[in-house]
């Protein structure tokens, strides 16, 4: 907590007799118009600022009924505005690859695939992180909605749900790791880039594995 120094009095300016004399009853107080204005500085605060709330805590404050029956420890793992720690992430990838050089080349991609096959759990449902390349013309370009709807029947869409059924369906191609998936609904099969997929099921460690791989492949 910040310390504030008490104002020091100049003893030479004090006249003891002034304190001994009673106030002059004949003098009247100045009118309000004659009093000098006093400006208050509202920017000075004491003590620590409150820790920002995460999304769940803010929601529970706004709708307290939701907190009934909830154990606060459920949300204890949520970090409050925690920035991405690049050095920690790189250290993690370095351990996965067994190599200080973590660039996404063919050699490291083979090692990463071996790591995924040892840790990934199947079956796993996934979906696209963002629109696939063929969809850009229809979502941010000049393609028609009618044609887009027609093509989605035979092409994979980023908002479809797919199932990864076997670890043997992972493979390495020129653009990184690919995986064969089966679309939920019509059971059509597609080969998709793993870096474009995220887990639909909240299955540990699949969601983290896909997130880390996408971060590594895209940025390194």
N, C-alpha and C positions, 0 to 999 in steps of 0.2 A: 504494500500500500504506500502511495507516495506520501512523503513527509512535507509538512508546510512549516516554514520558520515563522516564529512569532515576530511581529514588528518590533523593532528596537526604538526605544524612546531616547531622545536627546535630553539628558538630565539638565544640561545647561539652559534649556529653554523652559524648564519647569520652575514656577515660582511658588514656593510652599505657601505663601500667604494667600495665594489665589484659592487654595483648597480650604483654607481656614475661614474665609469670609463667606457669609451666607449669600445666596443669590440675590441680585438686585431686583426687588419686587416692582420697582417703578418702570422697568424696561419691559416692553411687550415683545412677543415673538413676531418674527417677520411673517408677512403674508405668504400664502402658498406661491403667489406669482414671483416673490423675491427669492424663494429657495432655489438653489442650484439643482439642476437635474442630476439624478443618479442613474448611471447606466449599469445594469446587471449583466455580467458575463455568464451566460447559461452554458458555455462550452466546457467549463471546468467540472469534472466529475471525480469522485473518489471511489476507490475500490475497483475490483476487476469487472470487466464487462461480461455479461452472461454469454455462455457458450451457445453458438447458433444451433437451432433445432434441425434434425434431419426431417425428411419428408413424412415419415411415419409419426414422429412425435408431434409435428405441426398438425397433422390430420387428427390425431387423438385429442389435441387441445381444442380444435375447432368443433369436433364432434365427440364429446366426452362419452357418449353412449357406447362408442366402439371399444372403449377401454375395459368394459365389463367382462371379466373372465380372462383377460389377457395377462400373461406374466411379463413384466417389464424386461426380464432377462432375454426374452425372445429377440428383442431388437438391440441387444447389447453389442452385437457384432457389427452393427452399421456404423460406418465412419462418418464424421461430420466434416463435409467439405475437404476431404482428404485429396490432395493433388496426386497426379500420377507420378510415381517414383521411378524414373527411368533407370537409375543405377541398380535399384533392387530388381527390376524386371530383367535387365540384361544379365545380372548375376544368376537369376533363375534359369534363363535360357542357356547360359553357359554351362550350367550343371546338367541340363537336359542333353546338350550336345557333347558334353565332355571336351569342350574346346573353348578357348578364350576368344577365338574369332567366331562371331555369331552371324556373319553375313549369310543371307539366304541363297547359297549356291547349291549345286547338285549334291555335293558330298554331305553338307549339313542337312539337306532335305531328306536324304536317305536315313540319316540318324534320327531325324525328327519323326519320320514315319514309323520307325522301329519303336520309338518311345510311345507313340500314340497307340500302336497295336498292343502294347503291353498294359496300357492303362485305360483305354477307351472301353465303355460298356455298351454292348448291343443287346437288343435293338434300341435305337435311339431316334426320336422324332426331331426333325430340324426344319428350319424355314430359311428364307433368304434374309440377309442383313439389310440389303437394299435392292433396288431393281436390278435384274440381270441385264447384260449388255444389249440383248435383242429387244428389251422392253423400253429402252431409253427413247426410241423414236416415237413411241406411243404415249409415254408419260411426260416427257419434257420436250418432245419434238412436234411434228405435224402429222403423225399417224392418226388414223381415225379410230374411234372407240369401237366401231363395228368390226373392223379388221382385227383390232387387238383382242376382242372377245373371241373371234374365230380362231386366231393363232394360239390362244391360251389352251385350247383343247388338245393341241398336239405338242406344244412347247411348255417347258417348265416356267412357272411364274414365281417371283420372289415371295408372294404372299400365299403360295401353296404350302401345304405341309407334306413332308417326305419322311420316309423311314430308312435309316441305315440298318441293314439287317445282319451283315457279316463283316468281320474284320478283313476277310480276304477281298472285299470289294474296294479296299483302299489301294491306290496305285499312284505312281509318280509319272508325271508327264512334263512337258517343257515348261508349263506355267505353274509348277508346284504339285502339291498333292491333290488328287481328284478322288471322288468316291461315287460308286454306283448307288443310287437311291431309288426308292419306289414311292410314287405319289400316292398319298392317302386318298381314297375315293375311287379312282379308276385303275389304280395299280400299275400305271405306266412307269417304265424305268427310264432313268436319265443318268448321264454322267455329269457331275457338277464339281466345280472348284470348291475345295474344302474351306478356303479363306473367305468364301462368300456365304457361308452358312453359320447359323447359330442354333443352339439347342432350344427346342420348344418345351421339353420336359425339364423340370428342375432336378436333374439327376447329377449328383456329384460323383465323379469329377468332370463329366462330359461338358457341362456348360463352361467351366474354366479352361478345359483343354482346347475347346474350339476358339474361345476368346483369345487365349495366349497365342495359339498358332496364327490366327488372323493378324494379330498385332505384329508378330514377328515377320510374317511373310510380306506384309504390306510396307512396313517401315524399315526393314533391314535387308 
